[in-house]
Amino acid sequence: MVVFLSVLALALATLVPVASAQEGETTLVVGLTQNWETLNPTAGWLMSEWEMWILQYSALTTNDADMETVPDLAESWIASDDGLTWTYTLREGLTWSDGTPLTAEDVAWTINTSAEQEWMNHYEVTADLTATVIDERTVQITSAVPDPRLPDVGVLILPKHIWEPVATDGEEVTYYENLDGVGSGPYVLEEYRPSQTLTMRANPNWYGWEGREPGVDRIIFRQFGNMDALVAALKSGEIDFAASVPGSAIDDLEADPNIEVIVGFQAGWEQIGTNAGDGDGDVHPAMTDVNVRQAMAYAVDTQAIVEDLWYGTAREIHSINPSIDKRWTPEIPADLVFAYDPAKANQILDEAGYLDTDGDGVREMPGGGDPLHFRHVVNTNSDMGAAIGELFVGWMDAIGIEVELISLDSDQLGAVIAEGTYETYNWGWTPSLDPSSMLSVFICDEIGSFNDVNWCSEEYDALYEAQKVELDEATRLQQVHEATLILTEGAVYIGMVEVPEIQAYRADRWEGFLRQPAADGPVLFNFAGISYPNIRPVGAEGGPTTTAPGDTTTQPSGDTTGTTAPGQPEESGGGVSPAVIGGLAAVVVAAIAVVVSRRKSEDERE
């Protein structure tokens, strides 16, 4: 007890209270297990970071609950006869949160600079685009090639007066901390405490608030070390929303009449990735043989992952989902469905000449030589990583492959993948709406960067390039399907499960949440953040809409000191309420539990 009280006293001594809400203001506390590595939209890629960006920055267009393209900053657009040029008219009276007018100059600067400097989260969309200012409210965008995504230009528009001084080149811009709190979206950054909390306040200049008041004045995103502590905080009322709930907690939470559980899908998956050996690095030569990778695919009991680790909430899949829209996912022929069949896996390896010639239980390369000893990297930022690693060892042992487990966090794993010094690992993706973004990961030019399987296929690349400029949707659909099947045949991703976003919130306090996609998507941490402007306290006036935020037409380390965005009010008051002390005590207890259980938070990629 003395030790516990000392820890609690130390925590209280270092606690700096989050900027306190004014009397009568509403605050939504969202708990999540994924940390923020950067707040810079030209450098980051985690879903926790994306959630902040889509709240702070608007785009020309956005997507509603049905994933249809609808106006955002632009109120309308028209196309040229050849479909290469689109002219967008901005809403009247747009301003940034600091009062600076938002004009076509901001749009053109963002598009042109991101293309020139190859910003990571913009370039795939803007690479072939050129934006020209016609007047303050009109911008003309011309594509050098046919672009089937247009008129959808969903890249986040940044304030030129803030970003131009720091965007001197494509590398320098990534170092900007982005703590200015200047945006055009419904909420903007107020305070950031790395590895602890990120606080956003309602932006009074957002066009979508016209004629109404925000239902939520302030949003506090709070980071937890593991899902168990997150669930405990939701049940106790310490937080209002839990972004990552384990399947094992669903029954318990559903039994609470004050809590609503959401099992949402947005086509994201987790996989065991392989190293196909087409890049640089040190990889076992057997991994370059598709027979070996296909045998490994047959040896993985994916349904066990679904049932035992995801409590039946996940779905076994046999290819990537190129898009949130499942029309782009092809039907997989029977010969490419690598369903669990260890006997078939052994047969494939036998026929390919991978035999255990010395009787030690481990196969060798054809003709003798190197034993099949593979390194599997356990992603310690994945809640399932360690368990999948242990299961993988057993599955591979059953077909004569010896596996060594190496535990790395997501940053270290990313470096290992880029270097090509691994055989397998576990991680996952959530696709965008247009299939080009996801398909681009696997092109040859991305080896050493986003291509996390070191796989290269000229046939795949040709289909990728063709679909990028195909305006006939039926033809493009066929091209995307063919490319996806080539990738599937390569067996570079195995043990794939489409994973749910299991979320829960205090239904006794809040209402107005919207799913995206509308049929079965999550309500927060989805593609366009459509819930936030619609959330309100239970019983408050107003109601949810079925459109994107503001859509009115038919037409996404350990530093304990807080950082307050410039121009934001300083904290008022310095006391800590008994409720906060009690909540903090619960967190300290949870933190002690983390040390014992060593459970890690889930880390999904955007």
Secondary structure, 3 states (H helix, E strand, C coil): CHHHHHHHHHHHHHCCCCCCCCCCCCEEEEEECCCCCCCCCCCCCEHHHHHHHHHHCCECEEECCCCCEEECCEEEEEECCCCCEEEEEECCCCECCCCCECCHHHHHHHHHHHHHHCCCCCHHHHCCEEEEEEECCEEEEEECCCCCCCCCCCCECCCHHHHCCCCCCCCHHHHCCCCCCCCCCCEEEEEEECCCEEEEEECCCCHHHCCCCCCCCEEEEEECCCHHHHHHHHHHCCCCEECCCCHHHHHHHHCCCCEEEEEECCCCEEEEEECCCCCCCCCCHHHHCHHHHHHHHHHCCHHHHHHHHCCCCCEECCCCCCCCCHHHCCCCCHHHCCCCCHHHHHHHHHHCCCCCCCCCCCCECCCCCCECEEEEEEECCCCCHHHHHHHHHHHHHCCCCEEEEEEECHHHHHHHHHHCCCCEEEEEECCCCCHHHHHHHHCHHHECCCECCCCCCHHHHHHHHHHHCCCCHHHHHHHHHHHHHHHHHCCCEEEEEECCEEEEEECCCEECCCCCCCCCCCCCCCCCCCCHHHCEECCCCCCCCCCCCCCCCCCCCCCCCCEECCCCCCCCCCCCCHHHHHHHHHHHHHHHHHHHHCCCCCCCEC
